[in-house]
């Protein structure tokens, strides 16, 4: 499965792990399935790990994912934090073009799982 989603029982962070060939339709399906789960609180915290994904044009795919986070299920993501993990090679270029911070949604890019998890837990450094 290109996108596997689960809730970490300790941190309550939703982890979307992408591997192999991943298309935006697979990402949307996983996001829709997880974000509409009644057990999940609104304003969720989630991490999209794209480091193992073979997305042919990753810099173009990232804005599609950010757009999905902003516009699909806005009532469920309002106040949420979303970390997107990228490998070092793509991270800097993508982060400067697609970063989002608004009153309703916060998206940041990381190459380190530990840094992403700290930010999701509220460390804004």
Secondary structure, DSSP 4 states (H G I P E B T S, - for coil): --EEEEE-TTT--EEEEEEES--HHHHHHHHHHHHT-TTSPSS-EEEEEEEEE--TTHHHHHHHHHHHHHHSSHHHHTTEEEEEE--HHHHHHHHHHH-EE-SSEEEEEES-HHHHHHHHTT---
